[in-house]
């Protein structure tokens, strides 16, 4: 949304029949609702806390109350827009998941998503396609501020049945069913991942990513990119096909690009 012609890009996409989704922390959108809401079909808001104190500890800024009221502002202006809220589970908020679900249960949101960080992207940005704009590897100290402790993970694992029972019928949160997988992912992160052994997901074979520089790659987290050429359908690019072939057939490539990824572990 920092792009100076963001509204023009949305207009172009809308004119081609695209379903427009914006994933945002809400800080810019909050002041531009009248401009952007007519051009959007879905808004996904990253709201990783249940309180202003935890929000500021994670985000470094004090705008929790402005963001937490955003779903209501959106629905008041355009009830047809789907509003989703995300909770990225990490050390500073993992103990407050129930508090967060209690809060969003009374908010006008259509869906809630519980997510986990791409820890390998913090430590090895070169191997993870510089996802989320990460260029330099995080220090062990800063990484430790995000990765939950084994005690926290075990506590979440023990609470997952209770959370599903208490919130399953009150909050549209399909990812509540993933908590056991998330706990295993956290444990693997803490103890170290084993090499990839045949596991891969289907994302690179079904999707395509256009980078900020206009290049293409089969997955957000894959480092290899290819140029767009005018003489061939970009979806059928031989270079993309080659990358996909290596992801499918070469264990070393998967070990570098995929073994840290939750999607691979889930086998989707």
Helices and strands as residue ranges (DSSP letters): H 6-15, E 21-24, G 29-31, H 33-36, G 37-39, E 42-46, H 52-59, H 64-68, H 70-77, E 82-89, G 94-96, H 97-104, E 111-116, H 119-123, G 131-133, H 140-144, H 150-167, G 174-178, H 179-191, H 203-206, E 209-210, E 216-217, G 234-236, H 238-249, H 251-257, H 262-266
